[in-house]
Amino acid sequence: MESTDTKSSPTSTLLLSHSPSPSPSPSPPPTVQAHVVVTPCAACKILRRRCTQKCVLAPYFPPSDPLKFTIAHRIFGASNIIKLLLDLPDSQRADAVSSLVYEASARIRDPVYGCAGAICQLQKQINELQAELAKTQAELVNIHCHQTNLVALICKELAQTPPPMSSSSLLPEHRSLDNSFNIVATPQSYQGYTSLFGDSNIWDPLWT
């Protein structure tokens, strides 16, 4: 009975020993999970709760200004603030938060009247300034009227004053009288007066 086992030849054994071994397949790189660090807003930090990305208070109470939420939370409470913001559209929430903070600050300063007291004080100042403005405008009108009357009176007096008369418009006797006051004493005039009056002694003291 022939054996079924066949002996391998030396050549085949050598080829098998020098055949390259299959390289192992590269393993996939380990997956790194990204951890996003979310800084809690001032509201969630004060309330000591987890701040999520859908937090309603986060856009309006940043962590850099915790006093803003502290004031509003002290007067209105966090639940009322959240309820108010959810009832408003996104375009009006920022103004609503500003109004809440202002009213809360006024209530802390004046627990009795709150923001109504500040409004009344501002309205009083407006009334006082309006009264002062009206008084100043009345004084300006009076000054303008006085100036207008003064100018009209000056113009009336100038219209009634006759113009000054020139020497050419004077009568002959007036011109001769006026010229008589312009005589200057000279030696020639002295001789004329001497021949006219005939007595020279009366003029001697004048020339000594």
C-alpha positions in Angstrom: 0.0 0.0 0.0 1.5 3.3 -1.1 1.6 6.2 1.3 -0.4 9.3 0.4 2.0 11.6 2.2 4.3 13.3 -0.2 7.7 14.7 0.9 8.4 18.3 0.1 11.4 18.9 -2.1 14.2 21.2 -0.8 13.5 23.8 -3.5 9.9 24.3 -2.4 11.1 24.5 1.2 13.5 27.2 0.3 10.9 29.3 -1.5 8.5 29.0 1.3 11.1 30.2 3.8 11.9 33.3 1.7 8.3 34.4 0.9 7.4 37.7 2.5 5.1 37.5 5.4 1.8 39.6 5.0 2.1 43.0 6.7 -0.5 43.7 9.4 -3.3 46.2 8.5 -3.0 49.6 10.1 -5.2 50.2 13.1 -7.6 53.2 12.9 -6.5 56.2 15.0 -8.2 56.5 18.4 -11.2 58.9 18.3 -10.9 62.0 20.5 -14.1 63.3 21.9 -14.3 67.1 22.0 -15.4 68.5 25.3 -16.9 72.0 25.0 -16.5 74.0 28.1 -19.5 76.1 28.6 -19.0 79.0 31.0 -22.2 79.3 33.1 -24.0 82.6 32.8 -24.4 84.9 35.8 -28.0 83.7 36.5 -27.1 80.0 36.5 -24.0 80.6 38.6 -26.0 82.5 41.2 -28.8 79.9 41.2 -26.1 77.1 41.3 -27.6 75.1 38.5 -26.2 73.7 35.2 -26.1 76.2 32.3 -27.1 74.6 29.0 -26.8 76.0 25.5 -30.5 76.6 25.4 -30.5 78.7 28.6 -32.9 81.6 28.3 -31.0 83.8 30.7 -27.5 83.4 29.2 -27.7 86.0 26.4 -28.9 88.7 28.8 -26.9 88.0 32.0 -23.3 87.4 31.0 -20.9 86.0 33.6 -18.9 89.2 33.6 -21.8 91.2 35.1 -23.3 89.2 38.0 -24.7 92.3 39.7 -27.2 92.8 36.9 -29.0 89.5 37.6 -28.6 89.9 41.4 -30.6 93.2 41.3 -33.3 91.8 39.0 -33.5 88.5 40.9 -33.8 90.3 44.3 -37.0 92.2 43.2 -38.7 90.0 40.6 -37.3 86.5 41.1 -35.7 84.1 38.6 -38.9 82.2 37.8 -40.8 85.4 36.9 -38.0 86.7 34.8 -37.8 83.4 32.8 -41.6 83.4 32.4 -41.6 87.0 31.1 -38.8 86.3 28.6 -40.5 83.2 27.3 -43.7 85.2 26.6 -41.8 87.7 24.5 -40.3 87.4 21.0 -36.5 87.4 20.8 -36.4 91.0 19.4 -38.0 92.4 22.6 -36.2 90.4 25.3 -33.1 92.6 25.5 -35.3 95.7 26.1 -37.4 93.8 28.7 -34.3 92.8 30.6 -33.0 96.4 30.6 -36.4 97.6 31.9 -36.5 95.0 34.6 -33.0 95.9 35.8 -33.9 99.6 35.8 -37.1 99.1 37.8 -35.4 96.8 40.2 -32.6 99.4 40.8 -35.1 102.2 41.4 -37.1 100.0 43.8 -34.0 99.3 45.8 -33.1 103.0 46.0 -36.7 104.0 46.8 -38.7 101.1 48.3 -41.9 103.3 48.5 -42.2 104.8 45.1 -39.7 103.0 43.0 -39.3 104.1 39.4 -42.5 106.2 39.8 -40.6 108.5 42.2 -37.8 108.9 39.7 -40.3 109.7 36.9 -42.1 112.3 39.1 -38.7 113.9 40.0 -37.8 114.1 36.3 -41.2 115.5 35.4 -40.8 118.2 38.1 -37.4 119.2 36.7 -39.0 119.4 33.2 -41.7 121.7 34.4 -39.3 124.0 36.2 -37.1 124.2 33.1 -40.1 125.0 30.9 -41.2 127.8 33.3 -37.7 129.3 33.3 -37.6 129.0 29.5 -41.0 130.8 29.2 -39.8 133.6 31.5 -36.6 134.1 29.5 -38.6 134.2 26.2 -40.9 136.9 27.7 -37.9 139.0 28.8 -36.5 138.7 25.3 -39.8 139.9 23.8 -39.9 142.9 26.2 -36.3 143.9 25.4 -37.1 143.6 21.6 -40.2 145.8 22.0 -38.2 148.4 24.1 -35.5 148.5 21.5 -38.1 149.0 18.7 -39.8 151.8 20.5 -36.4 153.5 21.2 -35.5 153.3 17.5 -38.8 154.7 16.5 -38.5 157.6 18.9 -35.0 158.5 17.7 -36.2 158.5 14.1 -39.2 160.8 15.0 -36.9 163.3 16.7 -34.5 163.3 13.8 -37.4 163.9 11.4 -38.6 166.9 13.5 -35.2 168.6 13.9 -34.6 171.3 11.2 -31.4 171.0 9.2 -28.5 173.4 10.1 -28.5 176.7 8.1 -25.4 177.4 6.0 -23.8 180.9 5.6 -25.1 181.2 2.1 -28.6 181.0 3.3 -28.3 183.9 5.8 -29.7 187.3 5.1 -27.2 190.1 4.2 -27.5 191.9 7.6 -26.9 188.6 9.3 -23.8 187.9 7.2 -22.4 191.4 8.0 -23.0 190.9 11.6 -21.4 187.5 11.5 -18.4 188.9 9.7 -18.0 191.7 12.2 -17.0 189.2 14.9 -14.2 187.8 12.8 -12.2 191.1 12.7 -8.6 190.6 13.8 -6.7 193.5 15.4 -3.7 194.5 13.2 -1.7 197.7 12.9 -3.6 198.7 9.8 -6.9 198.3 11.6 -5.4 200.4 14.4 -4.6 203.2 12.0 -8.1 203.0 10.6 -9.7 203.3 14.0 -7.3 206.2 14.8 -8.4 208.1 11.8 -12.0 207.3 12.5 -12.1 208.4 16.1 -9.3 210.9 16.0 -7.9 210.1 19.4 -5.0 207.8 19.5 -4.4 207.9 23.2 -7.3 205.6 24.0 -5.5 202.8 22.0 -2.1 203.2 23.5 -2.6 201.0 26.5 -3.7 198.2 24.3 -0.3 198.1 22.4 2.0 198.7 25.4 
